[in-house]
Amino acid sequence: MKILQLGKFYPIRGGVEKVEESLTEGISTRGIPCDMLCASFNRAKDLQVIQLNDNGRIFVVPTWRKMAATMLAPKMIGWLRKHHAEYDIIHIHHPDPMAALALRLSGYKGRVFLHWHSDILSQRFFLFFYRPLQHWLIRRAEKIVGTTPVYVRESPYLTRVQDKCTAVPIGIDSLQPEPERVAALRCRFAGKKLVLSIGRLVPYKGFSHLVDAMDLLPEDYHLVIGGTGPLHDALLAQIRENGLQDRVTLEGYIPDNDLAAWFGACDCFVLTSTMKTEAFGIVQIEAMSCHKPVVATRIPGSGVSWVNEDGVSGRNVTPGNPQEYAAAIQEVIANCDKFGESAYLRFLKRFTRPQMIDKILQLYEKP
């Protein structure tokens, strides 16, 4: 069995790409040949080949231009036409119109698995033109894999194909905070109850509501938001208008090698997304792996509130409601040990990387 994970970008930027890379590396580490084909995020001019191990490679084709959150990479089509016969399974990750087009034009006749990470929600105009290709992809797939049972069940595009849909939760390796680095961050915010939130500073992440919630919390609560994006200046202005300069920190981009320390240092993690664009929220399970309780939102049709089990690993609240955010943050921090231990146990039960890889391989092995 030789497998190709197909879609998205490199270097890794988002959750979809993290899952692809994790599957490629995890499967190939078990001695099963598994490659990944994607487009260059930084518009490299030549084909790049990244050797993960003896059985796994990432092929990165040049990108012509970026449009509507999609890398236009015509060379992906040529590469796949040339090499598709080498693979027994192509596992394509949606949404990625470029990857879908490449598969459609490749002439590939083998087994196709479709990983349905999210519906296309923010590019409605382009969805009108992409919809026929999306319908073909749904029909072509032997199995459709969602990241939570909720999202698979609620997606309007999958209503008629529920018989070939299943859910495999995203799994990660447990983060391991270094005590010295955690202590340094705790010293920086000495005497504070530290609330952490991480994500792109874009509207659907709902950070403005979290800033409003800080007005309702006691003075010893401090919020750190990690991430960059177009709303940085607007959030900074809101913080100043609310007089929260000493209680809210816009930390900027937090590198991957610093994440564990931040999760280890915080008292709770908050995910305030307001739209179904947030389908899973990998940051939730990263926090859980560090024994941290989570406050998340009940987004209709999303799997976010399934990942964070209300009353177990934390609390789920109404999107965009600062009053509920503030009450939930106070509750989980007041019961941090109880919620934190339950969050860790939930992580171990459902969200480890070996579990994800085991379940995907079981799907591949079925006739």
Contacts in CASP RR format, 6 or more apart in sequence:
PFRMAT RR
TARGET T0000
AUTHOR 0000-0000-0000
METHOD contacts of the structure
MODEL  1
MKILQLGKFYPIRGGVEKVEESLTEGISTRGIPCDMLCASFNRAKDLQVI
QLNDNGRIFVVPTWRKMAATMLAPKMIGWLRKHHAEYDIIHIHHPDPMAA
LALRLSGYKGRVFLHWHSDILSQRFFLFFYRPLQHWLIRRAEKIVGTTPV
YVRESPYLTRVQDKCTAVPIGIDSLQPEPERVAALRCRFAGKKLVLSIGR
LVPYKGFSHLVDAMDLLPEDYHLVIGGTGPLHDALLAQIRENGLQDRVTL
EGYIPDNDLAAWFGACDCFVLTSTMKTEAFGIVQIEAMSCHKPVVATRIP
GSGVSWVNEDGVSGRNVTPGNPQEYAAAIQEVIANCDKFGESAYLRFLKR
FTRPQMIDKILQLYEKP
1 32 0 8 1.000
1 33 0 8 1.000
1 88 0 8 1.000
1 89 0 8 1.000
1 364 0 8 1.000
2 32 0 8 1.000
2 33 0 8 1.000
2 34 0 8 1.000
2 35 0 8 1.000
2 86 0 8 1.000
2 87 0 8 1.000
2 88 0 8 1.000
2 89 0 8 1.000
3 27 0 8 1.000
3 32 0 8 1.000
3 33 0 8 1.000
3 34 0 8 1.000
3 35 0 8 1.000
3 87 0 8 1.000
3 88 0 8 1.000
3 89 0 8 1.000
3 90 0 8 1.000
3 91 0 8 1.000
3 364 0 8 1.000
4 34 0 8 1.000
4 35 0 8 1.000
4 36 0 8 1.000
4 37 0 8 1.000
4 84 0 8 1.000
4 86 0 8 1.000
4 87 0 8 1.000
4 89 0 8 1.000
4 90 0 8 1.000
4 91 0 8 1.000
5 20 0 8 1.000
5 23 0 8 1.000
5 24 0 8 1.000
5 34 0 8 1.000
5 35 0 8 1.000
5 36 0 8 1.000
5 37 0 8 1.000
5 91 0 8 1.000
5 93 0 8 1.000
6 36 0 8 1.000
6 37 0 8 1.000
6 38 0 8 1.000
6 80 0 8 1.000
6 90 0 8 1.000
6 91 0 8 1.000
6 92 0 8 1.000
6 93 0 8 1.000
6 96 0 8 1.000
6 99 0 8 1.000
6 102 0 8 1.000
6 103 0 8 1.000
7 20 0 8 1.000
7 36 0 8 1.000
7 37 0 8 1.000
7 38 0 8 1.000
7 39 0 8 1.000
7 92 0 8 1.000
7 93 0 8 1.000
7 96 0 8 1.000
7 98 0 8 1.000
7 99 0 8 1.000
8 16 0 8 1.000
8 17 0 8 1.000
8 20 0 8 1.000
8 38 0 8 1.000
8 39 0 8 1.000
8 71 0 8 1.000
8 93 0 8 1.000
8 96 0 8 1.000
8 99 0 8 1.000
9 17 0 8 1.000
9 38 0 8 1.000
9 39 0 8 1.000
9 40 0 8 1.000
9 41 0 8 1.000
9 71 0 8 1.000
10 17 0 8 1.000
10 21 0 8 1.000
10 36 0 8 1.000
10 38 0 8 1.000
10 39 0 8 1.000
10 40 0 8 1.000
10 41 0 8 1.000
10 48 0 8 1.000
10 50 0 8 1.000
10 58 0 8 1.000
10 60 0 8 1.000
11 41 0 8 1.000
11 42 0 8 1.000
12 18 0 8 1.000
12 21 0 8 1.000
13 41 0 8 1.000
15 117 0 8 1.000
15 170 0 8 1.000
15 280 0 8 1.000
15 282 0 8 1.000
16 93 0 8 1.000
16 96 0 8 1.000
16 117 0 8 1.000
16 118 0 8 1.000
17 38 0 8 1.000
18 282 0 8 1.000
19 93 0 8 1.000
19 115 0 8 1.000
19 117 0 8 1.000
19 147 0 8 1.000
19 170 0 8 1.000
20 36 0 8 1.000
20 38 0 8 1.000
20 93 0 8 1.000
21 36 0 8 1.000
21 58 0 8 1.000
22 171 0 8 1.000
22 172 0 8 1.000
22 353 0 8 1.000
22 356 0 8 1.000
22 357 0 8 1.000
23 34 0 8 1.000
23 91 0 8 1.000
23 356 0 8 1.000
23 357 0 8 1.000
23 360 0 8 1.000
24 34 0 8 1.000
24 35 0 8 1.000
24 36 0 8 1.000
24 52 0 8 1.000
24 56 0 8 1.000
24 58 0 8 1.000
25 52 0 8 1.000
25 53 0 8 1.000
25 56 0 8 1.000
26 34 0 8 1.000
26 353 0 8 1.000
26 357 0 8 1.000
27 34 0 8 1.000
27 357 0 8 1.000
27 360 0 8 1.000
27 361 0 8 1.000
28 34 0 8 1.000
28 35 0 8 1.000
28 52 0 8 1.000
28 53 0 8 1.000
28 54 0 8 1.000
28 55 0 8 1.000
28 56 0 8 1.000
29 53 0 8 1.000
29 55 0 8 1.000
30 357 0 8 1.000
30 361 0 8 1.000
31 54 0 8 1.000
31 55 0 8 1.000
32 55 0 8 1.000
32 361 0 8 1.000
33 55 0 8 1.000
33 56 0 8 1.000
34 55 0 8 1.000
34 56 0 8 1.000
35 56 0 8 1.000
35 57 0 8 1.000
35 58 0 8 1.000
35 59 0 8 1.000
35 87 0 8 1.000
36 57 0 8 1.000
36 58 0 8 1.000
36 59 0 8 1.000
37 58 0 8 1.000
37 59 0 8 1.000
37 61 0 8 1.000
37 76 0 8 1.000
37 79 0 8 1.000
37 80 0 8 1.000
37 99 0 8 1.000
38 58 0 8 1.000
38 59 0 8 1.000
38 60 0 8 1.000
38 61 0 8 1.000
38 99 0 8 1.000
39 60 0 8 1.000
39 61 0 8 1.000
39 62 0 8 1.000
39 63 0 8 1.000
39 71 0 8 1.000
39 73 0 8 1.000
39 76 0 8 1.000
39 98 0 8 1.000
40 48 0 8 1.000
40 60 0 8 1.000
40 61 0 8 1.000
40 62 0 8 1.000
40 63 0 8 1.000
40 71 0 8 1.000
40 73 0 8 1.000
41 63 0 8 1.000
41 71 0 8 1.000
43 62 0 8 1.000
43 63 0 8 1.000
43 65 0 8 1.000
44 60 0 8 1.000
44 62 0 8 1.000
44 63 0 8 1.000
45 62 0 8 1.000
46 62 0 8 1.000
47 59 0 8 1.000
47 60 0 8 1.000
47 61 0 8 1.000
47 62 0 8 1.000
47 75 0 8 1.000
47 79 0 8 1.000
48 58 0 8 1.000
48 59 0 8 1.000
48 60 0 8 1.000
49 57 0 8 1.000
49 58 0 8 1.000
49 59 0 8 1.000
49 60 0 8 1.000
50 57 0 8 1.000
50 58 0 8 1.000
50 60 0 8 1.000
51 57 0 8 1.000
52 58 0 8 1.000
59 79 0 8 1.000
61 73 0 8 1.000
61 75 0 8 1.000
61 76 0 8 1.000
61 79 0 8 1.000
62 73 0 8 1.000
62 75 0 8 1.000
63 71 0 8 1.000
63 72 0 8 1.000
63 73 0 8 1.000
64 72 0 8 1.000
64 73 0 8 1.000
64 74 0 8 1.000
65 72 0 8 1.000
66 72 0 8 1.000
68 123 0 8 1.000
68 126 0 8 1.000
69 122 0 8 1.000
69 123 0 8 1.000
70 96 0 8 1.000
70 97 0 8 1.000
70 98 0 8 1.000
70 126 0 8 1.000
71 98 0 8 1.000
72 98 0 8 1.000
73 98 0 8 1.000
76 98 0 8 1.000
76 99 0 8 1.000
76 102 0 8 1.000
77 101 0 8 1.000
77 102 0 8 1.000
77 105 0 8 1.000
77 106 0 8 1.000
78 102 0 8 1.000
78 106 0 8 1.000
79 102 0 8 1.000
80 102 0 8 1.000
80 103 0 8 1.000
80 105 0 8 1.000
80 106 0 8 1.000
80 108 0 8 1.000
81 105 0 8 1.000
81 106 0 8 1.000
81 107 0 8 1.000
84 90 0 8 1.000
84 106 0 8 1.000
84 107 0 8 1.000
84 108 0 8 1.000
85 108 0 8 1.000
87 108 0 8 1.000
87 110 0 8 1.000
88 110 0 8 1.000
88 111 0 8 1.000
89 110 0 8 1.000
89 111 0 8 1.000
89 112 0 8 1.000
89 113 0 8 1.000
89 364 0 8 1.000
90 103 0 8 1.000
90 108 0 8 1.000
90 110 0 8 1.000
90 111 0 8 1.000
90 112 0 8 1.000
90 113 0 8 1.000
91 112 0 8 1.000
91 113 0 8 1.000
91 115 0 8 1.000
91 360 0 8 1.000
92 99 0 8 1.000
92 100 0 8 1.000
92 103 0 8 1.000
92 112 0 8 1.000
92 113 0 8 1.000
92 114 0 8 1.000
92 115 0 8 1.000
92 137 0 8 1.000
92 141 0 8 1.000
93 99 0 8 1.000
93 115 0 8 1.000
93 117 0 8 1.000
94 100 0 8 1.000
94 114 0 8 1.000
94 115 0 8 1.000
94 116 0 8 1.000
94 117 0 8 1.000
94 118 0 8 1.000
94 134 0 8 1.000
94 137 0 8 1.000
95 117 0 8 1.000
95 118 0 8 1.000
95 119 0 8 1.000
95 120 0 8 1.000
97 126 0 8 1.000
97 130 0 8 1.000
97 133 0 8 1.000
100 130 0 8 1.000
100 133 0 8 1.000
100 134 0 8 1.000
100 136 0 8 1.000
100 137 0 8 1.000
101 133 0 8 1.000
103 112 0 8 1.000
103 137 0 8 1.000
103 140 0 8 1.000
104 133 0 8 1.000
104 136 0 8 1.000
104 137 0 8 1.000
111 142 0 8 1.000
112 140 0 8 1.000
112 141 0 8 1.000
112 142 0 8 1.000
113 141 0 8 1.000
113 142 0 8 1.000
113 143 0 8 1.000
113 144 0 8 1.000
113 145 0 8 1.000
113 363 0 8 1.000
113 364 0 8 1.000
114 137 0 8 1.000
114 138 0 8 1.000
114 140 0 8 1.000
114 141 0 8 1.000
114 143 0 8 1.000
114 144 0 8 1.000
114 145 0 8 1.000
115 145 0 8 1.000
115 146 0 8 1.000
116 144 0 8 1.000
116 145 0 8 1.000
116 146 0 8 1.000
116 147 0 8 1.000
116 151 0 8 1.000
116 152 0 8 1.000
116 155 0 8 1.000
116 158 0 8 1.000
116 165 0 8 1.000
117 146 0 8 1.000
117 147 0 8 1.000
117 279 0 8 1.000
117 280 0 8 1.000
118 151 0 8 1.000
118 276 0 8 1.000
118 277 0 8 1.000
118 279 0 8 1.000
119 155 0 8 1.000
119 156 0 8 1.000
119 157 0 8 1.000
119 276 0 8 1.000
120 126 0 8 1.000
120 127 0 8 1.000
120 130 0 8 1.000
120 134 0 8 1.000
121 275 0 8 1.000
121 276 0 8 1.000
121 277 0 8 1.000
122 204 0 8 1.000
122 277 0 8 1.000
127 134 0 8 1.000
134 157 0 8 1.000
138 144 0 8 1.000
138 157 0 8 1.000
138 158 0 8 1.000
138 161 0 8 1.000
141 164 0 8 1.000
142 164 0 8 1.000
143 164 0 8 1.000
143 165 0 8 1.000
143 166 0 8 1.000
143 363 0 8 1.000
144 152 0 8 1.000
144 158 0 8 1.000
144 161 0 8 1.000
144 164 0 8 1.000
144 165 0 8 1.000
144 166 0 8 1.000
145 165 0 8 1.000
145 166 0 8 1.000
145 167 0 8 1.000
145 168 0 8 1.000
145 360 0 8 1.000
145 363 0 8 1.000
146 152 0 8 1.000
146 165 0 8 1.000
146 166 0 8 1.000
146 167 0 8 1.000
146 168 0 8 1.000
147 167 0 8 1.000
147 168 0 8 1.000
147 169 0 8 1.000
147 170 0 8 1.000
147 279 0 8 1.000
147 280 0 8 1.000
147 303 0 8 1.000
148 167 0 8 1.000
148 169 0 8 1.000
148 279 0 8 1.000
148 280 0 8 1.000
148 303 0 8 1.000
148 306 0 8 1.000
148 307 0 8 1.000
149 167 0 8 1.000
149 306 0 8 1.000
150 301 0 8 1.000
150 302 0 8 1.000
150 303 0 8 1.000
150 305 0 8 1.000
150 306 0 8 1.000
151 167 0 8 1.000
151 279 0 8 1.000
151 280 0 8 1.000
151 301 0 8 1.000
151 302 0 8 1.000
151 303 0 8 1.000
152 158 0 8 1.000
152 162 0 8 1.000
152 165 0 8 1.000
152 166 0 8 1.000
152 167 0 8 1.000
153 162 0 8 1.000
154 300 0 8 1.000
154 301 0 8 1.000
155 301 0 8 1.000
158 165 0 8 1.000
166 363 0 8 1.000
168 356 0 8 1.000
168 359 0 8 1.000
168 360 0 8 1.000
168 363 0 8 1.000
169 280 0 8 1.000
169 307 0 8 1.000
169 350 0 8 1.000
169 351 0 8 1.000
169 355 0 8 1.000
169 356 0 8 1.000
170 280 0 8 1.000
170 282 0 8 1.000
170 285 0 8 1.000
170 351 0 8 1.000
170 356 0 8 1.000
171 285 0 8 1.000
171 351 0 8 1.000
171 352 0 8 1.000
171 353 0 8 1.000
171 355 0 8 1.000
171 356 0 8 1.000
172 282 0 8 1.000
172 285 0 8 1.000
172 286 0 8 1.000
172 289 0 8 1.000
172 351 0 8 1.000
172 352 0 8 1.000
172 353 0 8 1.000
173 352 0 8 1.000
173 353 0 8 1.000
174 289 0 8 1.000
174 290 0 8 1.000
174 347 0 8 1.000
174 352 0 8 1.000
175 259 0 8 1.000
175 260 0 8 1.000
175 263 0 8 1.000
175 286 0 8 1.000
175 289 0 8 1.000
175 290 0 8 1.000
176 260 0 8 1.000
177 260 0 8 1.000
177 261 0 8 1.000
177 263 0 8 1.000
177 264 0 8 1.000
177 265 0 8 1.000
177 290 0 8 1.000
178 260 0 8 1.000
178 261 0 8 1.000
181 258 0 8 1.000
181 260 0 8 1.000
181 261 0 8 1.000
182 261 0 8 1.000
182 264 0 8 1.000
182 265 0 8 1.000
184 261 0 8 1.000
185 194 0 8 1.000
185 261 0 8 1.000
185 262 0 8 1.000
185 264 0 8 1.000
185 265 0 8 1.000
186 194 0 8 1.000
186 265 0 8 1.000
189 222 0 8 1.000
189 224 0 8 1.000
189 265 0 8 1.000
191 220 0 8 1.000
192 220 0 8 1.000
192 221 0 8 1.000
192 222 0 8 1.000
193 220 0 8 1.000
193 221 0 8 1.000
193 222 0 8 1.000
193 267 0 8 1.000
193 333 0 8 1.000
194 222 0 8 1.000
194 224 0 8 1.000
194 265 0 8 1.000
194 266 0 8 1.000
194 267 0 8 1.000
195 221 0 8 1.000
195 222 0 8 1.000
195 223 0 8 1.000
195 224 0 8 1.000
195 266 0 8 1.000
195 267 0 8 1.000
195 268 0 8 1.000
195 270 0 8 1.000
195 329 0 8 1.000
195 333 0 8 1.000
196 223 0 8 1.000
196 224 0 8 1.000
196 226 0 8 1.000
196 262 0 8 1.000
196 263 0 8 1.000
196 265 0 8 1.000
196 266 0 8 1.000
196 268 0 8 1.000
196 269 0 8 1.000
196 270 0 8 1.000
196 287 0 8 1.000
197 207 0 8 1.000
197 210 0 8 1.000
197 223 0 8 1.000
197 224 0 8 1.000
197 225 0 8 1.000
197 226 0 8 1.000
197 269 0 8 1.000
197 270 0 8 1.000
197 271 0 8 1.000
197 272 0 8 1.000
198 225 0 8 1.000
198 226 0 8 1.000
198 227 0 8 1.000
198 254 0 8 1.000
198 259 0 8 1.000
198 262 0 8 1.000
198 269 0 8 1.000
198 283 0 8 1.000
199 205 0 8 1.000
199 225 0 8 1.000
199 226 0 8 1.000
199 227 0 8 1.000
199 283 0 8 1.000
200 227 0 8 1.000
200 228 0 8 1.000
200 229 0 8 1.000
201 207 0 8 1.000
201 225 0 8 1.000
201 227 0 8 1.000
201 228 0 8 1.000
201 229 0 8 1.000
201 230 0 8 1.000
201 231 0 8 1.000
201 232 0 8 1.000
201 235 0 8 1.000
202 229 0 8 1.000
202 230 0 8 1.000
202 231 0 8 1.000
203 231 0 8 1.000
203 274 0 8 1.000
204 273 0 8 1.000
204 274 0 8 1.000
204 275 0 8 1.000
204 277 0 8 1.000
204 278 0 8 1.000
205 272 0 8 1.000
205 273 0 8 1.000
205 274 0 8 1.000
205 278 0 8 1.000
206 272 0 8 1.000
206 273 0 8 1.000
206 274 0 8 1.000
206 319 0 8 1.000
206 320 0 8 1.000
207 225 0 8 1.000
207 231 0 8 1.000
207 235 0 8 1.000
207 272 0 8 1.000
208 231 0 8 1.000
208 234 0 8 1.000
208 235 0 8 1.000
208 238 0 8 1.000
209 272 0 8 1.000
209 274 0 8 1.000
209 319 0 8 1.000
209 320 0 8 1.000
209 321 0 8 1.000
209 322 0 8 1.000
209 325 0 8 1.000
210 223 0 8 1.000
210 225 0 8 1.000
210 270 0 8 1.000
210 272 0 8 1.000
210 322 0 8 1.000
210 325 0 8 1.000
211 223 0 8 1.000
211 235 0 8 1.000
211 238 0 8 1.000
211 239 0 8 1.000
211 242 0 8 1.000
211 244 0 8 1.000
211 248 0 8 1.000
212 242 0 8 1.000
212 322 0 8 1.000
213 322 0 8 1.000
213 323 0 8 1.000
213 325 0 8 1.000
213 326 0 8 1.000
213 329 0 8 1.000
214 221 0 8 1.000
214 223 0 8 1.000
214 242 0 8 1.000
214 244 0 8 1.000
214 247 0 8 1.000
214 248 0 8 1.000
214 326 0 8 1.000
215 242 0 8 1.000
215 244 0 8 1.000
215 322 0 8 1.000
216 322 0 8 1.000
216 323 0 8 1.000
216 326 0 8 1.000
217 326 0 8 1.000
217 329 0 8 1.000
217 330 0 8 1.000
219 247 0 8 1.000
221 247 0 8 1.000
221 329 0 8 1.000
222 247 0 8 1.000
222 248 0 8 1.000
222 249 0 8 1.000
223 247 0 8 1.000
223 248 0 8 1.000
223 249 0 8 1.000
224 248 0 8 1.000
224 249 0 8 1.000
224 251 0 8 1.000
224 262 0 8 1.000
224 266 0 8 1.000
225 235 0 8 1.000
225 248 0 8 1.000
225 249 0 8 1.000
225 250 0 8 1.000
225 251 0 8 1.000
225 252 0 8 1.000
226 250 0 8 1.000
226 251 0 8 1.000
226 252 0 8 1.000
226 253 0 8 1.000
226 254 0 8 1.000
227 250 0 8 1.000
227 251 0 8 1.000
227 252 0 8 1.000
227 253 0 8 1.000
227 254 0 8 1.000
228 252 0 8 1.000
228 253 0 8 1.000
232 250 0 8 1.000
232 252 0 8 1.000
235 250 0 8 1.000
236 250 0 8 1.000
239 245 0 8 1.000
239 248 0 8 1.000
239 250 0 8 1.000
254 262 0 8 1.000
259 286 0 8 1.000
260 290 0 8 1.000
263 269 0 8 1.000
263 286 0 8 1.000
263 287 0 8 1.000
263 289 0 8 1.000
263 290 0 8 1.000
263 292 0 8 1.000
264 290 0 8 1.000
264 291 0 8 1.000
264 292 0 8 1.000
266 287 0 8 1.000
266 292 0 8 1.000
267 292 0 8 1.000
267 333 0 8 1.000
267 336 0 8 1.000
268 292 0 8 1.000
268 293 0 8 1.000
268 294 0 8 1.000
268 295 0 8 1.000
268 329 0 8 1.000
268 332 0 8 1.000
268 333 0 8 1.000
268 336 0 8 1.000
268 339 0 8 1.000
269 283 0 8 1.000
269 284 0 8 1.000
269 287 0 8 1.000
269 292 0 8 1.000
269 293 0 8 1.000
269 294 0 8 1.000
269 295 0 8 1.000
270 294 0 8 1.000
270 295 0 8 1.000
270 296 0 8 1.000
270 325 0 8 1.000
270 329 0 8 1.000
271 278 0 8 1.000
271 281 0 8 1.000
271 283 0 8 1.000
271 284 0 8 1.000
271 294 0 8 1.000
271 295 0 8 1.000
271 296 0 8 1.000
271 297 0 8 1.000
271 304 0 8 1.000
271 308 0 8 1.000
272 297 0 8 1.000
272 319 0 8 1.000
272 320 0 8 1.000
272 325 0 8 1.000
273 281 0 8 1.000
273 297 0 8 1.000
273 299 0 8 1.000
273 302 0 8 1.000
273 304 0 8 1.000
273 319 0 8 1.000
274 297 0 8 1.000
274 299 0 8 1.000
274 319 0 8 1.000
274 320 0 8 1.000
275 299 0 8 1.000
275 319 0 8 1.000
276 299 0 8 1.000
276 300 0 8 1.000
276 301 0 8 1.000
276 302 0 8 1.000
278 297 0 8 1.000
278 299 0 8 1.000
278 302 0 8 1.000
278 304 0 8 1.000
279 302 0 8 1.000
279 303 0 8 1.000
279 304 0 8 1.000
280 302 0 8 1.000
280 303 0 8 1.000
280 304 0 8 1.000
280 307 0 8 1.000
281 304 0 8 1.000
281 307 0 8 1.000
284 294 0 8 1.000
284 296 0 8 1.000
284 304 0 8 1.000
284 307 0 8 1.000
284 308 0 8 1.000
285 307 0 8 1.000
285 347 0 8 1.000
285 351 0 8 1.000
287 293 0 8 1.000
287 294 0 8 1.000
287 343 0 8 1.000
288 294 0 8 1.000
288 313 0 8 1.000
288 340 0 8 1.000
288 343 0 8 1.000
288 344 0 8 1.000
288 346 0 8 1.000
288 347 0 8 1.000
288 351 0 8 1.000
289 344 0 8 1.000
289 347 0 8 1.000
289 351 0 8 1.000
290 344 0 8 1.000
291 340 0 8 1.000
291 341 0 8 1.000
291 343 0 8 1.000
291 344 0 8 1.000
292 340 0 8 1.000
292 343 0 8 1.000
293 313 0 8 1.000
293 314 0 8 1.000
293 315 0 8 1.000
293 332 0 8 1.000
293 333 0 8 1.000
293 335 0 8 1.000
293 336 0 8 1.000
293 339 0 8 1.000
293 340 0 8 1.000
293 343 0 8 1.000
294 308 0 8 1.000
294 313 0 8 1.000
294 314 0 8 1.000
294 315 0 8 1.000
294 332 0 8 1.000
294 343 0 8 1.000
295 308 0 8 1.000
295 314 0 8 1.000
295 315 0 8 1.000
295 316 0 8 1.000
295 317 0 8 1.000
295 325 0 8 1.000
295 328 0 8 1.000
295 329 0 8 1.000
295 332 0 8 1.000
296 304 0 8 1.000
296 305 0 8 1.000
296 307 0 8 1.000
296 308 0 8 1.000
296 314 0 8 1.000
296 315 0 8 1.000
296 316 0 8 1.000
296 317 0 8 1.000
297 304 0 8 1.000
297 305 0 8 1.000
297 316 0 8 1.000
297 317 0 8 1.000
297 318 0 8 1.000
297 319 0 8 1.000
297 320 0 8 1.000
298 304 0 8 1.000
298 305 0 8 1.000
298 316 0 8 1.000
298 317 0 8 1.000
298 318 0 8 1.000
298 319 0 8 1.000
299 305 0 8 1.000
299 319 0 8 1.000
304 316 0 8 1.000
305 316 0 8 1.000
307 351 0 8 1.000
308 314 0 8 1.000
308 315 0 8 1.000
308 316 0 8 1.000
309 346 0 8 1.000
310 316 0 8 1.000
311 339 0 8 1.000
311 342 0 8 1.000
312 339 0 8 1.000
312 342 0 8 1.000
312 343 0 8 1.000
312 346 0 8 1.000
313 339 0 8 1.000
313 340 0 8 1.000
313 342 0 8 1.000
313 343 0 8 1.000
313 346 0 8 1.000
314 328 0 8 1.000
314 332 0 8 1.000
314 339 0 8 1.000
314 340 0 8 1.000
314 342 0 8 1.000
314 343 0 8 1.000
315 328 0 8 1.000
315 331 0 8 1.000
315 332 0 8 1.000
317 324 0 8 1.000
317 325 0 8 1.000
317 327 0 8 1.000
317 328 0 8 1.000
318 324 0 8 1.000
332 339 0 8 1.000
END
